[in-house]
Amino acid sequence: MNIQRAIDRIDTTPRFTDEDAVRLNRVFRGQDTREMLANLIDDNVVGDLATVSSFGAESAVLLHLIAEVAPDLPVLFLQTGKHFPETIAYRDELATKLGLTNLRNLTPDAEALAAKDETGLRWSYDPDGCCEIRKVIPLANALVDYDATLTGRKAFQSATRANLPRFEVDTSDAHGRLKINPLIDWTAQDIQAHFEKHDLPRHPLVEQGYPSIGCAPCTNKVAPGEDPRSGRWKGWDKTECGIHTPLGEDGELPPGFDPAF
């Protein structure tokens, strides 16, 4: 693929701009997901790249595509200490089956946990604060080493994800890191077909009524026909864990988030 002219026009110092994201969306328009991933990685289009995976209900699809192209790509997993045991077992099973060789488990700071969530029950009265300690800060620290990340977000999952592009500048990062959503235009049927075609193992909780799986205390079963993510933080005015939350204009975390966590 000859995309060097497009790549040369992208200013990656400090990193990426909204104009770069628009250009990348145009360059890769019409390419299927595997071809796009291969070109991104083989041509080093976006610099140092990693994927962030929850090893949830649909994670096997993107991880399978990555494994076919670059099994040594860093796979970042937020080991919050609150996952279902089934998720941890599934993570290990999937990494082994797909041959992923660079799984990196990100853990919250022990001192922060002792100071801010000594009882381990912060999720019950302040889920944003719990996510901040266990997800947002550990991931932010890890992403310092990367120019771009792949996500498993898909438009059909929720209204808040319906209009996301393939390439976007990560608004939670003041330095212009690129966020790439390779599966954003995949349908639920596309996902299921890929599972079946490649005989990918399923997360064991899916059959029990969990189409979207996060930490155990904040994940509930979902009735047929409901938004797949409606079981996340049920009863709270909350739709994301915070790793996709924009920073303020000054590059700081939003009000209510304590960066000292």
C-alpha positions as a Markdown table, in Angstrom:
| # | Residue | x | y | z |
|---|---|---|---|---|
| 1 | Met | 0.0 | 0.0 | 0.0 |
| 2 | Asn | 1.4 | 3.4 | -1.0 |
| 3 | Ile | 0.2 | 5.9 | 1.7 |
| 4 | Gln | 3.6 | 7.5 | 2.4 |
| 5 | Arg | 2.5 | 10.9 | 1.0 |
| 6 | Ala | -0.4 | 10.9 | 3.4 |
| 7 | Ile | 1.8 | 9.8 | 6.3 |
| 8 | Asp | 4.4 | 12.5 | 5.5 |
| 9 | Arg | 1.7 | 15.2 | 5.9 |
| 10 | Ile | 0.9 | 14.1 | 9.4 |
| 11 | Asp | 2.7 | 16.0 | 12.1 |
| 12 | Thr | 3.4 | 13.6 | 15.0 |
| 13 | Thr | 5.4 | 16.1 | 17.1 |
| 14 | Pro | 4.1 | 16.5 | 19.7 |
| 15 | Arg | 1.7 | 13.9 | 18.4 |
| 16 | Phe | -1.6 | 14.1 | 16.5 |
| 17 | Thr | -4.1 | 16.9 | 15.6 |
| 18 | Asp | -7.7 | 16.7 | 14.7 |
| 19 | Glu | -6.6 | 17.4 | 11.1 |
| 20 | Asp | -4.4 | 14.3 | 11.2 |
| 21 | Ala | -7.3 | 12.2 | 12.4 |
| 22 | Val | -9.5 | 13.5 | 9.6 |
| 23 | Arg | -6.8 | 12.6 | 7.1 |
| 24 | Leu | -6.3 | 9.1 | 8.5 |
| 25 | Asn | -10.0 | 8.5 | 8.3 |
| 26 | Arg | -9.9 | 9.4 | 4.6 |
| 27 | Val | -6.7 | 7.4 | 3.8 |
| 28 | Phe | -8.1 | 4.2 | 5.3 |
| 29 | Arg | -11.7 | 4.7 | 4.1 |
| 30 | Gly | -13.0 | 1.5 | 2.4 |
| 31 | Gln | -10.3 | -0.8 | 3.9 |
| 32 | Asp | -11.5 | -3.7 | 5.9 |
| 33 | Thr | -10.4 | -4.0 | 9.5 |
| 34 | Arg | -7.6 | -6.5 | 9.1 |
| 35 | Glu | -6.1 | -4.7 | 6.1 |
| 36 | Met | -6.2 | -1.4 | 8.0 |
| 37 | Leu | -4.5 | -3.0 | 11.1 |
| 38 | Ala | -1.8 | -4.6 | 8.9 |
| 39 | Asn | -1.1 | -1.3 | 7.1 |
| 40 | Leu | -1.0 | 0.7 | 10.4 |
| 41 | Ile | 1.4 | -1.7 | 12.0 |
| 42 | Asp | 3.6 | -2.7 | 9.1 |
| 43 | Asp | 4.1 | 0.8 | 7.9 |
| 44 | Asn | 4.4 | 2.3 | 11.4 |
| 45 | Val | 1.9 | 4.9 | 10.5 |
| 46 | Val | 1.0 | 6.0 | 14.1 |
| 47 | Gly | 4.2 | 5.4 | 16.0 |
| 48 | Asp | 4.3 | 3.4 | 19.2 |
| 49 | Leu | 1.0 | 1.5 | 19.3 |
| 50 | Ala | -0.8 | -0.6 | 21.9 |
| 51 | Thr | -4.3 | -2.0 | 22.4 |
| 52 | Val | -6.4 | -1.6 | 25.5 |
| 53 | Ser | -8.5 | -4.7 | 26.2 |
| 54 | Ser | -11.1 | -5.5 | 28.9 |
| 55 | Phe | -11.1 | -9.2 | 27.8 |
| 56 | Gly | -14.9 | -8.8 | 27.9 |
| 57 | Ala | -17.8 | -10.2 | 26.0 |
| 58 | Glu | -16.6 | -9.2 | 22.5 |
| 59 | Ser | -12.8 | -8.6 | 23.1 |
| 60 | Ala | -11.8 | -11.8 | 21.3 |
| 61 | Val | -12.6 | -10.4 | 17.9 |
| 62 | Leu | -10.2 | -7.5 | 17.9 |
| 63 | Leu | -7.5 | -9.5 | 19.7 |
| 64 | His | -7.8 | -12.2 | 17.1 |
| 65 | Leu | -7.3 | -9.7 | 14.3 |
| 66 | Ile | -4.3 | -8.2 | 16.1 |
| 67 | Ala | -2.8 | -11.7 | 16.7 |
| 68 | Glu | -3.0 | -12.4 | 13.0 |
| 69 | Val | -1.0 | -9.2 | 12.2 |
| 70 | Ala | 1.2 | -8.6 | 15.2 |
| 71 | Pro | 0.9 | -11.0 | 18.1 |
| 72 | Asp | 3.7 | -9.1 | 20.0 |
| 73 | Leu | 1.7 | -5.8 | 20.0 |
| 74 | Pro | 1.3 | -4.7 | 23.7 |
| 75 | Val | -2.1 | -5.6 | 25.1 |
| 76 | Leu | -2.9 | -3.5 | 28.1 |
| 77 | Phe | -5.3 | -5.0 | 30.7 |
| 78 | Leu | -6.5 | -3.0 | 33.7 |
| 79 | Gln | -6.2 | -5.4 | 36.6 |
| 80 | Thr | -8.5 | -3.6 | 38.9 |
| 81 | Gly | -8.8 | -6.2 | 41.6 |
| 82 | Lys | -12.6 | -6.2 | 41.1 |
| 83 | His | -13.0 | -8.4 | 38.0 |
| 84 | Phe | -15.1 | -11.5 | 37.9 |
| 85 | Pro | -12.9 | -14.6 | 38.3 |
| 86 | Glu | -14.3 | -15.7 | 35.0 |
| 87 | Thr | -12.8 | -12.6 | 33.3 |
| 88 | Ile | -9.3 | -13.4 | 34.6 |
| 89 | Ala | -9.5 | -17.0 | 33.5 |
| 90 | Tyr | -10.8 | -15.9 | 30.1 |
| 91 | Arg | -7.9 | -13.4 | 29.8 |
| 92 | Asp | -5.4 | -16.2 | 30.3 |
| 93 | Glu | -7.2 | -18.6 | 28.0 |
| 94 | Leu | -7.6 | -16.1 | 25.2 |
| 95 | Ala | -4.0 | -14.9 | 25.4 |
| 96 | Thr | -2.7 | -18.4 | 25.2 |
| 97 | Lys | -5.1 | -19.5 | 22.4 |
| 98 | Leu | -4.3 | -16.5 | 20.2 |
| 99 | Gly | -0.6 | -16.5 | 20.9 |
| 100 | Leu | -0.5 | -13.0 | 22.3 |
| 101 | Thr | 3.0 | -12.6 | 23.7 |
| 102 | Asn | 2.9 | -9.1 | 25.2 |
| 103 | Leu | 0.1 | -9.0 | 27.7 |
| 104 | Arg | 0.7 | -6.2 | 30.3 |
| 105 | Asn | -1.4 | -6.1 | 33.4 |
| 106 | Leu | -1.9 | -2.6 | 34.8 |
| 107 | Thr | -2.6 | -2.4 | 38.6 |
| 108 | Pro | -3.6 | 0.5 | 40.8 |
| 109 | Asp | -1.1 | 2.0 | 43.2 |
| 110 | Ala | -1.2 | 0.2 | 46.5 |
| 111 | Glu | -0.8 | 3.4 | 48.5 |
| 112 | Ala | -3.6 | 5.1 | 46.7 |
| 113 | Leu | -5.9 | 2.1 | 47.4 |
| 114 | Ala | -4.9 | 2.2 | 51.1 |
| 115 | Ala | -5.6 | 5.9 | 51.3 |
| 116 | Lys | -8.7 | 6.2 | 49.2 |
| 117 | Asp | -10.4 | 2.8 | 49.2 |
| 118 | Glu | -9.2 | 1.0 | 52.3 |
| 119 | Thr | -12.4 | -1.0 | 52.6 |
| 120 | Gly | -12.6 | -1.8 | 48.9 |
| 121 | Leu | -16.2 | -0.5 | 48.8 |
| 122 | Arg | -15.7 | 2.9 | 47.1 |
| 123 | Trp | -17.6 | 1.5 | 44.1 |
| 124 | Ser | -20.8 | 1.4 | 46.2 |
| 125 | Tyr | -20.9 | 5.1 | 46.9 |
| 126 | Asp | -18.5 | 6.8 | 44.4 |
| 127 | Pro | -18.1 | 4.7 | 41.3 |
| 128 | Asp | -16.3 | 7.5 | 39.4 |
| 129 | Gly | -13.7 | 7.7 | 42.2 |
| 130 | Cys | -13.3 | 3.9 | 42.2 |
| 131 | Cys | -12.7 | 3.9 | 38.4 |
| 132 | Glu | -10.3 | 6.8 | 38.8 |
| 133 | Ile | -8.1 | 4.8 | 41.3 |
| 134 | Arg | -8.3 | 1.5 | 39.5 |
| 135 | Lys | -8.5 | 2.4 | 35.8 |
| 136 | Val | -8.0 | 6.0 | 34.8 |
| 137 | Ile | -4.7 | 6.7 | 36.6 |
| 138 | Pro | -3.0 | 3.4 | 35.9 |
| 139 | Leu | -3.9 | 3.6 | 32.2 |
| 140 | Ala | -2.8 | 7.2 | 32.0 |
| 141 | Asn | 0.5 | 6.3 | 33.5 |
| 142 | Ala | 1.0 | 3.4 | 31.1 |
| 143 | Leu | 0.0 | 5.4 | 28.0 |
| 144 | Val | 2.9 | 7.8 | 28.4 |
| 145 | Asp | 4.9 | 5.4 | 26.4 |
| 146 | Tyr | 2.6 | 5.2 | 23.4 |
| 147 | Asp | 1.5 | 7.5 | 20.5 |
| 148 | Ala | -1.7 | 5.7 | 19.7 |
| 149 | Thr | -4.0 | 3.0 | 21.1 |
| 150 | Leu | -6.6 | 0.6 | 19.7 |
| 151 | Thr | -10.0 | 0.2 | 21.4 |
| 152 | Gly | -12.8 | -2.3 | 21.0 |
| 153 | Arg | -15.6 | 0.3 | 21.0 |
| 154 | Lys | -18.4 | -0.3 | 18.5 |
| 155 | Ala | -21.2 | 2.1 | 17.4 |
| 156 | Phe | -24.0 | -0.4 | 18.3 |
| 157 | Gln | -23.0 | -0.7 | 21.9 |
| 158 | Ser | -24.6 | 2.5 | 23.1 |
| 159 | Ala | -25.8 | 5.9 | 22.0 |
| 160 | Thr | -22.7 | 7.6 | 23.3 |
| 161 | Arg | -20.6 | 5.6 | 20.8 |
| 162 | Ala | -22.9 | 5.8 | 17.8 |
| 163 | Asn | -21.0 | 8.5 | 15.9 |
| 164 | Leu | -17.4 | 7.7 | 16.7 |
| 165 | Pro | -15.0 | 7.7 | 13.8 |
| 166 | Arg | -12.3 | 5.1 | 13.2 |
| 167 | Phe | -9.5 | 7.6 | 14.1 |
| 168 | Glu | -9.9 | 10.4 | 16.7 |
| 169 | Val | -7.6 | 12.4 | 18.8 |
| 170 | Asp | -7.8 | 11.2 | 22.4 |
| 171 | Thr | -9.5 | 14.0 | 24.2 |
| 172 | Ser | -8.4 | 12.6 | 27.6 |
| 173 | Asp | -4.8 | 13.2 | 26.7 |
| 174 | Ala | -3.4 | 16.7 | 26.5 |
| 175 | His | -0.6 | 15.7 | 24.2 |
| 176 | Gly | -2.6 | 14.5 | 21.2 |
| 177 | Arg | -2.5 | 10.8 | 21.4 |
| 178 | Leu | -4.4 | 9.0 | 18.7 |
| 179 | Lys | -7.3 | 6.7 | 19.6 |
| 180 | Ile | -8.3 | 4.1 | 16.9 |
| 181 | Asn | -11.6 | 2.3 | 16.9 |
| 182 | Pro | -11.1 | -0.5 | 14.3 |
| 183 | Leu | -14.5 | -2.1 | 15.0 |
| 184 | Ile | -16.6 | 1.0 | 15.2 |
| 185 | Asp | -18.6 | 0.1 | 12.1 |
| 186 | Trp | -19.1 | -3.6 | 12.9 |
| 187 | Thr | -22.6 | -4.7 | 13.7 |
| 188 | Ala | -23.5 | -7.2 | 16.4 |
| 189 | Gln | -24.1 | -9.7 | 13.6 |
| 190 | Asp | -20.6 | -9.1 | 12.3 |
| 191 | Ile | -19.1 | -9.8 | 15.7 |
| 192 | Gln | -21.0 | -13.0 | 16.1 |
| 193 | Ala | -20.1 | -14.2 | 12.6 |
| 194 | His | -16.4 | -13.6 | 13.3 |
| 195 | Phe | -16.6 | -15.6 | 16.6 |
| 196 | Glu | -18.2 | -18.5 | 14.6 |
| 197 | Lys | -15.9 | -18.4 | 11.6 |
| 198 | His | -12.8 | -18.5 | 13.7 |
| 199 | Asp | -14.1 | -20.7 | 16.5 |
| 200 | Leu | -13.2 | -18.1 | 19.1 |
| 201 | Pro | -13.9 | -18.9 | 22.8 |
| 202 | Arg | -16.7 | -17.0 | 24.4 |
| 203 | His | -16.6 | -15.2 | 27.7 |
| 204 | Pro | -18.4 | -17.6 | 30.1 |
| 205 | Leu | -20.6 | -14.9 | 31.5 |
| 206 | Val | -22.2 | -14.0 | 28.1 |
| 207 | Glu | -24.5 | -17.0 | 28.3 |
| 208 | Gln | -25.6 | -15.9 | 31.8 |
| 209 | Gly | -27.0 | -12.6 | 30.5 |
| 210 | Tyr | -23.9 | -10.3 | 30.5 |
| 211 | Pro | -23.4 | -8.8 | 27.1 |
| 212 | Ser | -21.0 | -6.1 | 28.5 |
| 213 | Ile | -18.7 | -7.1 | 31.2 |
| 214 | Gly | -16.7 | -4.9 | 33.5 |
| 215 | Cys | -15.8 | -5.1 | 37.2 |
| 216 | Ala | -18.1 | -7.4 | 39.1 |
| 217 | Pro | -19.7 | -5.0 | 41.6 |
| 218 | Cys | -20.7 | -2.6 | 38.8 |
| 219 | Thr | -21.9 | -5.1 | 36.2 |
| 220 | Asn | -25.5 | -6.4 | 36.0 |
| 221 | Lys | -27.4 | -8.8 | 33.7 |
| 222 | Val | -29.2 | -7.2 | 30.8 |
| 223 | Ala | -32.6 | -8.2 | 29.5 |
| 224 | Pro | -33.0 | -9.2 | 25.9 |
| 225 | Gly | -33.4 | -6.1 | 23.6 |
| 226 | Glu | -31.9 | -3.7 | 26.1 |
| 227 | Asp | -28.8 | -1.6 | 25.3 |
| 228 | Pro | -25.8 | -4.0 | 25.8 |
| 229 | Arg | -24.2 | -1.6 | 28.2 |
| 230 | Ser | -27.3 | -0.9 | 30.2 |
| 231 | Gly | -26.0 | -3.3 | 32.9 |
| 232 | Arg | -23.0 | -1.2 | 33.6 |
| 233 | Trp | -23.3 | 1.0 | 36.7 |
| 234 | Lys | -27.0 | 0.3 | 36.8 |
| 235 | Gly | -28.8 | 3.0 | 38.8 |
| 236 | Trp | -26.0 | 5.5 | 38.3 |
| 237 | Asp | -25.8 | 8.4 | 35.8 |
| 238 | Lys | -22.6 | 6.9 | 34.4 |
| 239 | Thr | -21.9 | 5.2 | 31.0 |
| 240 | Glu | -18.1 | 5.0 | 30.9 |
| 241 | Cys | -15.4 | 4.0 | 33.3 |
| 242 | Gly | -13.5 | 7.2 | 32.8 |
| 243 | Ile | -10.7 | 6.1 | 30.4 |
| 244 | His | -12.6 | 7.8 | 27.6 |
| 245 | Thr | -13.4 | 11.0 | 29.6 |
| 246 | Pro | -12.1 | 14.2 | 28.2 |
| 247 | Leu | -9.7 | 16.4 | 30.1 |
| 248 | Gly | -10.5 | 20.0 | 30.9 |
| 249 | Glu | -9.2 | 22.8 | 28.7 |
| 250 | Asp | -6.1 | 23.1 | 30.9 |
| 251 | Gly | -5.3 | 19.4 | 30.5 |
| 252 | Glu | -6.5 | 18.5 | 34.0 |
| 253 | Leu | -8.9 | 15.8 | 35.0 |
| 254 | Pro | -12.6 | 16.8 | 35.2 |
| 255 | Pro | -14.1 | 18.2 | 38.4 |
| 256 | Gly | -14.6 | 15.5 | 41.0 |
| 257 | Phe | -11.6 | 13.5 | 39.9 |
| 258 | Asp | -8.6 | 13.8 | 42.3 |
| 259 | Pro | -5.3 | 13.4 | 40.4 |
| 260 | Ala | -3.7 | 12.4 | 43.7 |
| 261 | Phe | -5.5 | 9.0 | 43.7 |
